[in-house]
Amino acid sequence: MVKRFATALVAVAASATALAAVSPAAHADPTPTPSPSVAPPSPPDPQILSVSANPDPLVLKPRYGGTVTVFVRTKDIKDVKIDIAPGGGGYGGGYGAVKAADPWNPGPPDHKDHVWKTFDRSFNIGWKDPTGSWKIHVLALGLDGKEYSRDSYFSVKHIYYPPRPKTPKATRIVGFDASPEPVKKGRKLSLEGTLQVAQCYRDWYYNPAGYVSVLGGSDYCVDSRDYWNDWHYLGWQDIGVYFMPKGSYKWKYVDTIKTNPDGSFYTQVRAFVSGTWGVRFNGTRKLGASEGYDYVKVIGGKRH
């Protein structure tokens, strides 16, 4: 009885061992696991993306120079040479040759991805240098060892200030009128008009002491065209009032009045005889003189 039981235990143990040996094979994955690998690097794609100048245009004031900076945006470029020349002529040089680029090696650390870079170079341009269009020439060496080039343009301009007039600036009296006409003897006459000063294009030629506004804040005319193109009011100036009787050739002083801020003036005088009424601005060191006249007939008196 004991012997048969022992034999049965041996048989069960043998079956369990056989089952354990078979089970791992039943759950095994038939697909092999791939080994890790490195993606191939991107080949270089050299390009000169853009060429620009700042400022553009470069505007120079009389006798002064200026600086222009050229910017070159690139992709996969190792080095560049930047030159400029007026009118698209030969290039100045002096910057040296572009450094030789090594042939591209795809192995790290030489190149793993594309490289974007901006190069720049500044140039001094003098007042005596040519104006007009200037050409930019860019020579570049790519990471592939090849040479690339691109051209662009910018302009240079001069600001010209016309010389100040050697004579005083022109003035005029406009709209001068003595009224009523005719006038009865002993009645009042109204004398009125406006004093104006010549105006330059977009500016005044000078800045006199506070009584003429300076447009733009400059003492110079900023345009090279004619000296005068319009007239502007001239306030707070003395105007002399004179009278010359009919048949006489001599002026008689009557009064002195001042112009209003807008250049206008007004006064009243009594008329006793026919004759010419005159107003005169004597001018200053910087302002020319000007006059206005009007003849008035007086009725009801002995002289007409």
MARDO-357678 format. One record per residue (C-alpha): residue number from 1; x, y, z. Coordinates in nm, 2 decimals. Example, Ala and Ser with C-alpha at 12.3 -4.5 7.8 and 13.67 -1.06 7.14 Angstrom:
<panus>
[panu 1 [1.23 -0.45 0.78]] [panu 2 [1.37 -0.11 0.71]] 
</panus>
This chain:
<panus>
[panu 1 [0.00 0.00 0.00]] [panu 2 [0.28 0.24 0.10]] [panu 3 [0.48 0.14 -0.21]] [panu 4 [0.20 0.21 -0.45]] [panu 5 [0.15 0.56 -0.30]] [panu 6 [0.52 0.65 -0.34]] [panu 7 [0.51 0.54 -0.70]] [panu 8 [0.21 0.77 -0.76]] [panu 9 [0.40 1.07 -0.61]] [panu 10 [0.69 1.01 -0.84]] [panu 11 [0.46 1.01 -1.14]] [panu 12 [0.29 1.34 -1.05]] [panu 13 [0.63 1.51 -1.00]] [panu 14 [0.75 1.39 -1.34]] [panu 15 [0.43 1.53 -1.50]] [panu 16 [0.48 1.87 -1.33]] [panu 17 [0.84 1.89 -1.45]] [panu 18 [0.74 1.81 -1.80]] [panu 19 [0.46 2.08 -1.79]] [panu 20 [0.71 2.34 -1.66]] [panu 21 [0.95 2.26 -1.94]] [panu 22 [0.68 2.30 -2.21]] [panu 23 [0.50 2.62 -2.07]] [panu 24 [0.77 2.89 -2.16]] [panu 25 [0.78 2.78 -2.52]] [panu 26 [0.40 2.81 -2.55]] [panu 27 [0.42 3.19 -2.45]] [panu 28 [0.73 3.30 -2.64]] [panu 29 [0.71 3.60 -2.89]] [panu 30 [0.80 3.48 -3.24]] [panu 31 [0.90 3.85 -3.36]] [panu 32 [1.27 3.94 -3.29]] [panu 33 [1.34 4.28 -3.11]] [panu 34 [1.53 4.52 -3.33]] [panu 35 [1.85 4.68 -3.20]] [panu 36 [1.87 5.06 -3.15]] [panu 37 [2.00 5.27 -3.44]] [panu 38 [2.10 5.65 -3.51]] [panu 39 [1.90 5.85 -3.78]] [panu 40 [2.13 5.97 -4.06]] [panu 41 [2.21 6.35 -4.04]] [panu 42 [2.04 6.59 -4.27]] [panu 43 [2.27 6.70 -4.56]] [panu 44 [2.35 7.07 -4.56]] [panu 45 [2.14 7.30 -4.77]] [panu 46 [2.35 7.62 -4.80]] [panu 47 [2.15 7.94 -4.89]] [panu 48 [2.19 8.32 -4.87]] [panu 49 [1.84 8.39 -4.75]] [panu 50 [1.85 8.77 -4.76]] [panu 51 [2.08 9.07 -4.79]] [panu 52 [1.98 9.41 -4.65]] [panu 53 [2.13 9.75 -4.55]] [panu 54 [2.04 9.98 -4.26]] [panu 55 [1.97 10.26 -4.30]] [panu 56 [1.84 10.26 -4.66]] [panu 57 [1.87 10.52 -4.79]] [panu 58 [2.17 10.66 -4.61]] [panu 59 [2.11 11.04 -4.59]] [panu 60 [2.42 11.26 -4.53]] [panu 61 [2.42 11.62 -4.41]] [panu 62 [2.67 11.86 -4.56]] [panu 63 [3.04 11.78 -4.49]] [panu 64 [2.94 11.48 -4.27]] [panu 65 [2.97 11.11 -4.34]] [panu 66 [2.76 10.82 -4.22]] [panu 67 [2.76 10.45 -4.15]] [panu 68 [2.56 10.18 -4.32]] [panu 69 [2.54 9.82 -4.19]] [panu 70 [2.48 9.52 -4.42]] [panu 71 [2.31 9.22 -4.28]] [panu 72 [2.33 8.87 -4.44]] [panu 73 [2.09 8.60 -4.33]] [panu 74 [2.21 8.25 -4.41]] [panu 75 [2.14 7.88 -4.38]] [panu 76 [2.42 7.62 -4.36]] [panu 77 [2.68 7.89 -4.44]] [panu 78 [3.02 7.87 -4.27]] [panu 79 [3.16 8.21 -4.36]] [panu 80 [3.09 8.52 -4.58]] [panu 81 [3.27 8.81 -4.74]] [panu 82 [3.07 9.14 -4.78]] [panu 83 [3.17 9.42 -5.01]] [panu 84 [3.00 9.74 -5.14]] [panu 85 [3.06 9.96 -5.44]] [panu 86 [2.90 10.28 -5.58]] [panu 87 [2.69 10.24 -5.89]] [panu 88 [2.75 9.86 -5.90]] [panu 89 [3.11 9.90 -6.00]] [panu 90 [3.42 9.72 -5.87]] [panu 91 [3.44 9.62 -5.50]] [panu 92 [3.66 9.78 -5.24]] [panu 93 [3.82 9.47 -5.10]] [panu 94 [4.03 9.51 -4.79]] [panu 95 [3.82 9.26 -4.60]] [panu 96 [4.03 8.96 -4.69]] [panu 97 [3.94 8.63 -4.85]] [panu 98 [3.66 8.41 -4.71]] [panu 99 [3.80 8.13 -4.49]] [panu 100 [3.81 7.80 -4.67]] [panu 101 [3.53 7.57 -4.57]] [panu 102 [3.61 7.21 -4.49]] [panu 103 [3.42 6.94 -4.68]] [panu 104 [3.11 6.83 -4.50]] [panu 105 [3.15 6.53 -4.27]] [panu 106 [2.82 6.38 -4.17]] [panu 107 [2.96 6.23 -3.85]] [panu 108 [2.91 6.43 -3.52]] [panu 109 [2.99 6.69 -3.41]] [panu 110 [3.04 6.86 -3.74]] [panu 111 [2.68 6.87 -3.86]] [panu 112 [2.36 6.72 -3.71]] [panu 113 [2.10 6.98 -3.82]] [panu 114 [2.07 7.29 -4.03]] [panu 115 [2.24 7.61 -3.91]] [panu 116 [2.08 7.95 -3.94]] [panu 117 [2.31 8.25 -3.89]] [panu 118 [2.32 8.63 -3.96]] [panu 119 [2.65 8.80 -4.06]] [panu 120 [2.69 9.17 -4.07]] [panu 121 [2.95 9.43 -4.16]] [panu 122 [2.95 9.81 -4.13]] [panu 123 [3.09 10.06 -4.38]] [panu 124 [3.17 10.43 -4.35]] [panu 125 [3.06 10.65 -4.64]] [panu 126 [3.18 11.01 -4.66]] [panu 127 [3.02 11.33 -4.80]] [panu 128 [3.26 11.32 -5.10]] [panu 129 [3.16 10.96 -5.19]] [panu 130 [2.92 10.92 -5.48]] [panu 131 [2.54 10.94 -5.42]] [panu 132 [2.28 10.72 -5.58]] [panu 133 [2.26 10.35 -5.59]] [panu 134 [2.53 10.13 -5.42]] [panu 135 [2.57 9.76 -5.49]] [panu 136 [2.62 9.50 -5.22]] [panu 137 [2.81 9.18 -5.32]] [panu 138 [2.81 8.88 -5.08]] [panu 139 [3.04 8.58 -5.13]] [panu 140 [2.97 8.28 -4.91]] [panu 141 [3.11 7.93 -4.84]] [panu 142 [2.86 7.66 -4.75]] [panu 143 [2.90 7.37 -4.51]] [panu 144 [2.91 7.16 -4.82]] [panu 145 [3.24 7.33 -4.93]] [panu 146 [3.08 7.51 -5.23]] [panu 147 [3.07 7.88 -5.30]] [panu 148 [2.76 8.09 -5.32]] [panu 149 [2.70 8.46 -5.40]] [panu 150 [2.41 8.72 -5.39]] [panu 151 [2.38 9.09 -5.48]] [panu 152 [2.16 9.36 -5.34]] [panu 153 [2.14 9.74 -5.34]] [panu 154 [2.09 10.05 -5.12]] [panu 155 [2.11 10.42 -5.19]] [panu 156 [2.30 10.72 -5.06]] [panu 157 [2.15 11.07 -5.06]] [panu 158 [2.26 11.42 -4.97]] [panu 159 [2.07 11.70 -4.79]] [panu 160 [2.15 12.03 -4.95]] [panu 161 [2.10 12.35 -4.75]] [panu 162 [2.09 12.66 -4.98]] [panu 163 [2.30 12.95 -4.84]] [panu 164 [2.12 13.22 -4.65]] [panu 165 [2.05 13.53 -4.86]] [panu 166 [2.31 13.79 -4.82]] [panu 167 [2.04 14.06 -4.83]] [panu 168 [1.77 14.10 -4.57]] [panu 169 [1.47 13.87 -4.61]] [panu 170 [1.19 14.02 -4.82]] [panu 171 [0.87 14.16 -4.67]] [panu 172 [0.56 14.32 -4.81]] [panu 173 [0.25 14.51 -4.71]] [panu 174 [-0.06 14.36 -4.86]] [panu 175 [-0.42 14.48 -4.87]] [panu 176 [-0.34 14.83 -4.76]] [panu 177 [-0.65 15.05 -4.78]] [panu 178 [-0.75 15.40 -4.67]] [panu 179 [-1.13 15.42 -4.65]] [panu 180 [-1.39 15.55 -4.71]] [panu 181 [-1.32 15.70 -5.05]] [panu 182 [-1.40 15.98 -5.10]] [panu 183 [-1.42 16.12 -4.74]] [panu 184 [-1.57 16.44 -4.61]] [panu 185 [-1.33 16.70 -4.48]] [panu 186 [-1.25 16.65 -4.11]] [panu 187 [-1.39 16.29 -4.10]] [panu 188 [-1.19 15.99 -4.00]] [panu 189 [-1.01 15.76 -4.24]] [panu 190 [-0.94 15.39 -4.15]] [panu 191 [-0.60 15.27 -4.25]] [panu 192 [-0.54 14.89 -4.25]] [panu 193 [-0.33 14.62 -4.41]] [panu 194 [-0.10 14.33 -4.33]] [panu 195 [0.27 14.29 -4.30]] [panu 196 [0.42 13.97 -4.44]] [panu 197 [0.76 13.80 -4.46]] [panu 198 [0.88 13.57 -4.74]] [panu 199 [0.87 13.20 -4.65]] [panu 200 [1.11 12.93 -4.77]] [panu 201 [1.00 12.59 -4.88]] [panu 202 [0.90 12.40 -4.57]] [panu 203 [1.10 12.62 -4.34]] [panu 204 [1.23 12.97 -4.26]] [panu 205 [1.58 13.08 -4.35]] [panu 206 [1.67 13.21 -4.01]] [panu 207 [1.54 13.24 -3.66]] [panu 208 [1.50 13.61 -3.57]] [panu 209 [1.45 13.69 -3.20]] [panu 210 [1.11 13.54 -3.13]] [panu 211 [0.88 13.72 -3.36]] [panu 212 [0.87 13.47 -3.65]] [panu 213 [0.80 13.11 -3.59]] [panu 214 [1.06 12.86 -3.72]] [panu 215 [0.88 12.57 -3.89]] [panu 216 [1.05 12.24 -3.83]] [panu 217 [1.29 12.39 -3.58]] [panu 218 [1.58 12.45 -3.82]] [panu 219 [1.76 12.77 -3.92]] [panu 220 [1.80 12.64 -4.27]] [panu 221 [1.58 12.58 -4.57]] [panu 222 [1.56 12.20 -4.62]] [panu 223 [1.49 12.21 -4.99]] [panu 224 [1.72 12.32 -5.27]] [panu 225 [1.45 12.49 -5.47]] [panu 226 [1.39 12.87 -5.50]] [panu 227 [1.44 13.08 -5.19]] [panu 228 [1.08 13.20 -5.15]] [panu 229 [0.75 13.02 -5.23]] [panu 230 [0.50 13.18 -5.00]] [panu 231 [0.44 13.46 -4.74]] [panu 232 [0.38 13.45 -4.37]] [panu 233 [0.25 13.70 -4.12]] [panu 234 [0.50 13.92 -3.94]] [panu 235 [0.38 14.05 -3.60]] [panu 236 [0.49 14.30 -3.34]] [panu 237 [0.66 14.53 -3.60]] [panu 238 [0.66 14.91 -3.61]] [panu 239 [0.47 15.06 -3.91]] [panu 240 [0.51 15.43 -3.98]] [panu 241 [0.21 15.63 -4.11]] [panu 242 [0.28 15.92 -4.35]] [panu 243 [0.08 16.16 -4.57]] [panu 244 [0.17 16.35 -4.88]] [panu 245 [-0.08 16.62 -4.98]] [panu 246 [-0.19 16.65 -5.34]] [panu 247 [0.06 16.85 -5.55]] [panu 248 [0.34 16.81 -5.29]] [panu 249 [0.64 16.58 -5.32]] [panu 250 [0.73 16.56 -4.95]] [panu 251 [0.60 16.30 -4.70]] [panu 252 [0.48 16.42 -4.36]] [panu 253 [0.51 16.19 -4.06]] [panu 254 [0.18 16.12 -3.89]] [panu 255 [0.21 15.83 -3.64]] [panu 256 [0.37 15.49 -3.56]] [panu 257 [0.16 15.18 -3.50]] [panu 258 [0.25 14.81 -3.44]] [panu 259 [0.14 14.50 -3.62]] [panu 260 [-0.08 14.25 -3.44]] [panu 261 [0.05 13.89 -3.39]] [panu 262 [-0.11 13.79 -3.73]] [panu 263 [0.07 14.08 -3.91]] [panu 264 [-0.24 14.30 -3.95]] [panu 265 [-0.25 14.66 -3.85]] [panu 266 [-0.52 14.93 -3.81]] [panu 267 [-0.55 15.29 -3.72]] [panu 268 [-0.77 15.60 -3.78]] [panu 269 [-0.67 15.94 -3.89]] [panu 270 [-0.86 16.26 -3.98]] [panu 271 [-0.86 16.37 -4.34]] [panu 272 [-0.86 16.74 -4.42]] [panu 273 [-0.71 16.76 -4.77]] [panu 274 [-0.68 16.52 -5.07]] [panu 275 [-0.36 16.33 -5.10]] [panu 276 [-0.18 16.00 -5.06]] [panu 277 [-0.16 15.80 -4.74]] [panu 278 [0.14 15.58 -4.70]] [panu 279 [0.26 15.31 -4.45]] [panu 280 [0.61 15.20 -4.43]] [panu 281 [0.80 14.91 -4.25]] [panu 282 [1.16 15.03 -4.22]] [panu 283 [1.30 14.67 -4.19]] [panu 284 [1.58 14.54 -3.97]] [panu 285 [1.92 14.38 -4.02]] [panu 286 [1.75 14.06 -4.13]] [panu 287 [1.42 14.19 -4.27]] [panu 288 [1.38 14.41 -4.58]] [panu 289 [1.17 14.73 -4.59]] [panu 290 [0.83 14.75 -4.75]] [panu 291 [0.56 15.02 -4.82]] [panu 292 [0.20 15.06 -4.91]] [panu 293 [0.01 15.36 -5.06]] [panu 294 [-0.35 15.47 -5.12]] [panu 295 [-0.48 15.80 -5.26]] [panu 296 [-0.80 15.95 -5.10]] [panu 297 [-1.00 16.24 -5.23]] [panu 298 [-1.14 16.48 -4.96]] [panu 299 [-1.47 16.65 -5.05]] [panu 300 [-1.61 16.96 -4.89]] [panu 301 [-1.28 17.14 -4.86]] [panu 302 [-1.08 17.39 -5.07]] [panu 303 [-0.83 17.14 -5.21]] [panu 304 [-0.95 16.83 -5.40]] 
</panus>
